[in-house]
């Protein structure tokens, strides 16, 4: 099985943080370290975690992919006021109850992920646009668990960089080992009790590599490539070139 070369980052309070640096593209180029970091909700940072984040990453920009109600009910303030926080909301599309599924919500993650690049495609594109700007680096981006919405931004970014599907799926699967404390956090948080996520079925919290592979295959079949999708969504060829120049050795 392919393994991820992303670097796990130990930040107190976070369970699912890693630097994408070290991942290799299909043509042998390597993603630079210290440029983009994916993680779970920064709301869980401890005082030491704030110090860890600044020391290990020194982000200029944080991209929060959570919805406005999530941010309003479970937001955060970063210790370093020089960090710019941007909110590009991505609405989860999977049904967390049978009633929602019966009403048309997705009953599997693959359909949810396709919806993320379609229904929430502008938010994915805007996150990529920020990553295309050197002035924004280093960039940290996250959602709640750092799995689904964060996983889709990561998948599209890595695919644009030329990383093969198996390697993208391997990085997605790293989250599986990190989910126990995140699920406990979600199931105990009032905001997620209120919206039903706290009682969601187990499949909602899974990150099997086959799921990501199936999404990438379906995305490629429909759009031909992540680059083609991004161009269709409004990212420019110059921005795509910038992403590759800034992130690849």
LOMARFI-111917 format. One record per residue (C-alpha): residue number from 0; residue in three letters; x, y, z. Coordinates in steps of 0.25 Angstrom, whole numbers, plus 2048, in hexadecimal, padded with zeros to 3 digits. Example, Ala and Ser with C-alpha at 12.3 -4.5 7.8 and 13.67 -1.06 7.14 Angstrom:
<r 0, "ALA", <831, 7EE, 81F>>
<r 1, "SER", <837, 7FC, 81D>>
This chain:
<r 0, "UNK", <800, 800, 800>>
<r 1, "UNK", <805, 80E, 7FD>>
<r 2, "UNK", <808, 816, 809>>
<r 3, "UNK", <808, 825, 80B>>
<r 4, "UNK", <815, 82D, 80C>>
<r 5, "UNK", <80E, 839, 812>>
<r 6, "UNK", <815, 83D, 81F>>
<r 7, "UNK", <80C, 83C, 82C>>
<r 8, "UNK", <80D, 849, 834>>
<r 9, "UNK", <80C, 848, 843>>
<r 10, "UNK", <803, 854, 848>>
<r 11, "UNK", <7FD, 853, 855>>
<r 12, "UNK", <7EE, 852, 854>>
<r 13, "UNK", <7EE, 84D, 846>>
<r 14, "UNK", <7EC, 83F, 842>>
<r 15, "UNK", <7ED, 83F, 833>>
<r 16, "UNK", <7F8, 849, 82E>>
<r 17, "UNK", <802, 846, 823>>
<r 18, "UNK", <80B, 84E, 81A>>
<r 19, "UNK", <809, 84A, 80B>>
<r 20, "UNK", <818, 84B, 809>>
<r 21, "UNK", <81F, 83F, 805>>
<r 22, "UNK", <814, 839, 7FC>>
<r 23, "UNK", <819, 836, 7EF>>
<r 24, "UNK", <813, 838, 7E1>>
<r 25, "UNK", <811, 82E, 7D6>>
<r 26, "UNK", <81D, 834, 7CF>>
<r 27, "UNK", <826, 834, 7DB>>
<r 28, "UNK", <825, 842, 7E0>>
<r 29, "UNK", <823, 844, 7EF>>
<r 30, "UNK", <819, 84D, 7F7>>
<r 31, "UNK", <821, 858, 7FF>>
<r 32, "UNK", <820, 857, 80E>>
<r 33, "UNK", <81B, 863, 816>>
<r 34, "UNK", <811, 868, 80B>>
<r 35, "UNK", <804, 862, 80D>>
<r 36, "UNK", <7FF, 85B, 81A>>
<r 37, "UNK", <7F1, 853, 81B>>
<r 38, "UNK", <7EB, 851, 829>>
<r 39, "UNK", <7DF, 84F, 831>>
<r 40, "UNK", <7D7, 85B, 838>>
<r 41, "UNK", <7E0, 865, 83E>>
<r 42, "UNK", <7D6, 868, 849>>
<r 43, "UNK", <7DC, 85C, 850>>
<r 44, "UNK", <7EA, 863, 851>>
<r 45, "UNK", <7EF, 864, 860>>
<r 46, "UNK", <7F8, 86F, 864>>
<r 47, "UNK", <804, 867, 861>>
<r 48, "UNK", <7FE, 863, 854>>
<r 49, "UNK", <7FD, 872, 850>>
<r 50, "UNK", <80C, 872, 853>>
<r 51, "UNK", <80F, 865, 84B>>
<r 52, "UNK", <807, 86B, 83F>>
<r 53, "UNK", <80F, 877, 83E>>
<r 54, "UNK", <81C, 870, 841>>
<r 55, "UNK", <81A, 865, 838>>
<r 56, "UNK", <812, 86B, 82C>>
<r 57, "UNK", <812, 87A, 82E>>
<r 58, "UNK", <806, 87C, 825>>
<r 59, "UNK", <802, 889, 81E>>
<r 60, "UNK", <7F5, 883, 81A>>
<r 61, "UNK", <7EB, 87A, 820>>
<r 62, "UNK", <7DF, 875, 817>>
<r 63, "UNK", <7D3, 871, 81F>>
<r 64, "UNK", <7CA, 868, 817>>
<r 65, "UNK", <7BF, 867, 821>>
<r 66, "UNK", <7B1, 86D, 81F>>
<r 67, "UNK", <7AD, 87A, 825>>
<r 68, "UNK", <7A5, 873, 830>>
<r 69, "UNK", <7B0, 86A, 834>>
<r 70, "UNK", <7BA, 876, 835>>
<r 71, "UNK", <7AF, 87F, 83C>>
<r 72, "UNK", <7AD, 874, 847>>
<r 73, "UNK", <7BB, 86D, 847>>
<r 74, "UNK", <7C4, 878, 843>>
<r 75, "UNK", <7D2, 87C, 848>>
<r 76, "UNK", <7DC, 887, 84A>>
<r 77, "UNK", <7EB, 884, 846>>
<r 78, "UNK", <7F5, 889, 84F>>
<r 79, "UNK", <7FD, 890, 844>>
<r 80, "UNK", <7F5, 89B, 83F>>
<r 81, "UNK", <7FD, 89C, 832>>
<r 82, "UNK", <7F7, 890, 82D>>
<r 83, "UNK", <7EC, 892, 822>>
<r 84, "UNK", <7E0, 889, 824>>
<r 85, "UNK", <7D7, 887, 818>>
<r 86, "UNK", <7CA, 87F, 818>>
<r 87, "UNK", <7C7, 878, 80B>>
<r 88, "UNK", <7BB, 870, 810>>
<r 89, "UNK", <7B8, 862, 80B>>
<r 90, "UNK", <7AB, 85C, 80E>>
<r 91, "UNK", <7AB, 84D, 812>>
<r 92, "UNK", <7A2, 846, 808>>
<r 93, "UNK", <7A1, 838, 80F>>
<r 94, "UNK", <794, 835, 816>>
<r 95, "UNK", <796, 833, 825>>
<r 96, "UNK", <789, 82D, 827>>
<r 97, "UNK", <77F, 824, 81F>>
<r 98, "UNK", <776, 830, 81E>>
<r 99, "UNK", <780, 838, 817>>
<r 100, "UNK", <784, 82D, 80D>>
<r 101, "UNK", <776, 82B, 80A>>
<r 102, "UNK", <775, 83A, 807>>
<r 103, "UNK", <780, 838, 7FD>>
<r 104, "UNK", <78D, 83A, 805>>
<r 105, "UNK", <799, 831, 801>>
<r 106, "UNK", <799, 823, 807>>
<r 107, "UNK", <7A8, 821, 804>>
<r 108, "UNK", <7B5, 829, 804>>
<r 109, "UNK", <7B8, 828, 7F5>>
<r 110, "UNK", <7AB, 82F, 7F1>>
<r 111, "UNK", <7AE, 839, 7FC>>
<r 112, "UNK", <7BC, 83C, 7F7>>
<r 113, "UNK", <7B7, 83E, 7E9>>
<r 114, "UNK", <7AD, 848, 7EF>>
<r 115, "UNK", <7B9, 84F, 7F6>>
<r 116, "UNK", <7BF, 853, 7E8>>
<r 117, "UNK", <7B2, 856, 7E2>>
<r 118, "UNK", <7A9, 85C, 7ED>>
<r 119, "UNK", <7B4, 861, 7F5>>
<r 120, "UNK", <7BE, 863, 7E9>>
<r 121, "UNK", <7C0, 872, 7EB>>
<r 122, "UNK", <7C5, 870, 7F9>>
<r 123, "UNK", <7CF, 865, 7F4>>
<r 124, "UNK", <7D3, 86E, 7E9>>
<r 125, "UNK", <7D5, 87A, 7F2>>
<r 126, "UNK", <7DE, 872, 7FC>>
<r 127, "UNK", <7E6, 86D, 7F0>>
<r 128, "UNK", <7E7, 87C, 7EC>>
<r 129, "UNK", <7ED, 880, 7F9>>
<r 130, "UNK", <7F7, 875, 7F8>>
<r 131, "UNK", <7FB, 87A, 7EB>>
<r 132, "UNK", <800, 887, 7F1>>
<r 133, "UNK", <80E, 887, 7F7>>
<r 134, "UNK", <809, 893, 800>>
<r 135, "UNK", <800, 889, 808>>
<r 136, "UNK", <80A, 87F, 80B>>
<r 137, "UNK", <80B, 877, 814>>
<r 138, "UNK", <7FC, 873, 813>>
<r 139, "UNK", <7F5, 86A, 81D>>
<r 140, "UNK", <7E7, 865, 819>>
<r 141, "UNK", <7DD, 85D, 821>>
<r 142, "UNK", <7CF, 85A, 823>>
<r 143, "UNK", <7C9, 852, 82F>>
<r 144, "UNK", <7D0, 845, 82F>>
<r 145, "UNK", <7DA, 848, 824>>
<r 146, "UNK", <7D5, 83C, 81C>>
<r 147, "UNK", <7CA, 840, 812>>
<r 148, "UNK", <7CA, 84E, 80E>>
<r 149, "UNK", <7D9, 84F, 811>>
<r 150, "UNK", <7DB, 842, 809>>
<r 151, "UNK", <7D4, 847, 7FD>>
<r 152, "UNK", <7DC, 854, 7FC>>
<r 153, "UNK", <7E9, 84B, 7FF>>
<r 154, "UNK", <7E5, 841, 7F4>>
<r 155, "UNK", <7E2, 84C, 7E9>>
<r 156, "UNK", <7EF, 853, 7ED>>
<r 157, "UNK", <7F8, 847, 7ED>>
<r 158, "UNK", <7F1, 842, 7DF>>
<r 159, "UNK", <7F4, 850, 7D9>>
<r 160, "UNK", <803, 84E, 7DE>>
<r 161, "UNK", <803, 841, 7D7>>
<r 162, "UNK", <803, 837, 7E2>>
<r 163, "UNK", <7FD, 82A, 7DF>>
<r 164, "UNK", <7EF, 825, 7E4>>
<r 165, "UNK", <7F5, 81A, 7ED>>
<r 166, "UNK", <7FE, 824, 7F4>>
<r 167, "UNK", <7F3, 82E, 7F6>>
<r 168, "UNK", <7EA, 822, 7FC>>
<r 169, "UNK", <7F5, 81E, 805>>
<r 170, "UNK", <7F6, 82C, 80B>>
<r 171, "UNK", <7E7, 82C, 80D>>
<r 172, "UNK", <7E8, 81F, 814>>
<r 173, "UNK", <7F2, 824, 81E>>
<r 174, "UNK", <7E6, 82B, 825>>
<r 175, "UNK", <7E0, 81E, 828>>
<r 176, "UNK", <7EA, 81C, 834>>
<r 177, "UNK", <7E7, 82A, 839>>
<r 178, "UNK", <7D8, 829, 83A>>
<r 179, "UNK", <7D5, 824, 848>>
<r 180, "UNK", <7D8, 831, 84F>>
<r 181, "UNK", <7D1, 839, 844>>
<r 182, "UNK", <7C5, 830, 845>>
<r 183, "UNK", <7C4, 832, 854>>
<r 184, "UNK", <7C6, 841, 852>>
<r 185, "UNK", <7BA, 841, 848>>
<r 186, "UNK", <7B1, 838, 850>>
<r 187, "UNK", <7B3, 841, 85D>>
<r 188, "UNK", <7B2, 84F, 856>>
<r 189, "UNK", <7A4, 856, 858>>
<r 190, "UNK", <7A5, 85C, 84A>>
<r 191, "UNK", <7A6, 84E, 844>>
<r 192, "UNK", <79B, 849, 84D>>
<r 193, "UNK", <792, 854, 848>>
<r 194, "UNK", <794, 851, 839>>
<r 195, "UNK", <794, 842, 83B>>
<r 196, "UNK", <7A3, 83F, 837>>
<r 197, "UNK", <7A6, 83A, 845>>
<r 198, "UNK", <79C, 82E, 843>>
<r 199, "UNK", <7A0, 82B, 834>>
<r 200, "UNK", <7A3, 81D, 830>>
<r 201, "UNK", <7B1, 817, 82F>>
<r 202, "UNK", <7B2, 818, 820>>
<r 203, "UNK", <7B2, 827, 821>>
<r 204, "UNK", <7BF, 827, 829>>
<r 205, "UNK", <7C7, 81D, 820>>
<r 206, "UNK", <7D3, 820, 817>>
<r 207, "UNK", <7D5, 814, 80F>>
<r 208, "UNK", <7DE, 815, 803>>
<r 209, "UNK", <7D4, 80E, 7FA>>
<r 210, "UNK", <7CB, 81A, 7FC>>
<r 211, "UNK", <7D5, 824, 7F8>>
<r 212, "UNK", <7D9, 81C, 7EC>>
<r 213, "UNK", <7CB, 81B, 7E7>>
<r 214, "UNK", <7C9, 82A, 7E9>>
<r 215, "UNK", <7D5, 82D, 7E1>>
<r 216, "UNK", <7D1, 823, 7D6>>
<r 217, "UNK", <7C4, 829, 7D5>>
<r 218, "UNK", <7C9, 837, 7D5>>
<r 219, "UNK", <7D3, 834, 7CA>>
<r 220, "UNK", <7C8, 82D, 7C1>>
<r 221, "UNK", <7BF, 839, 7C2>>
<r 222, "UNK", <7CA, 844, 7C1>>
<r 223, "UNK", <7D6, 83D, 7BB>>
<r 224, "UNK", <7DF, 843, 7C6>>
<r 225, "UNK", <7E0, 84B, 7D3>>
<r 226, "UNK", <7E6, 856, 7CA>>
<r 227, "UNK", <7DB, 856, 7C0>>
<r 228, "UNK", <7D1, 857, 7CC>>
<r 229, "UNK", <7D8, 862, 7D2>>
<r 230, "UNK", <7D9, 86A, 7C5>>
<r 231, "UNK", <7CA, 868, 7C2>>
<r 232, "UNK", <7C7, 86D, 7D0>>
<r 233, "UNK", <7CF, 87A, 7CE>>
<r 234, "UNK", <7DE, 877, 7D3>>
<r 235, "UNK", <7E7, 87D, 7C8>>
<r 236, "UNK", <7F2, 875, 7C1>>
<r 237, "UNK", <7FC, 87F, 7C7>>
<r 238, "UNK", <7F7, 87C, 7D5>>
<r 239, "UNK", <7F8, 86D, 7D2>>
<r 240, "UNK", <807, 86F, 7CD>>
<r 241, "UNK", <809, 877, 7DA>>
<r 242, "UNK", <804, 86C, 7E3>>
<r 243, "UNK", <80E, 863, 7DC>>
<r 244, "UNK", <819, 86C, 7DD>>
<r 245, "UNK", <817, 870, 7EC>>
<r 246, "UNK", <814, 862, 7F1>>
<r 247, "UNK", <81E, 859, 7E9>>
<r 248, "UNK", <82D, 857, 7EA>>
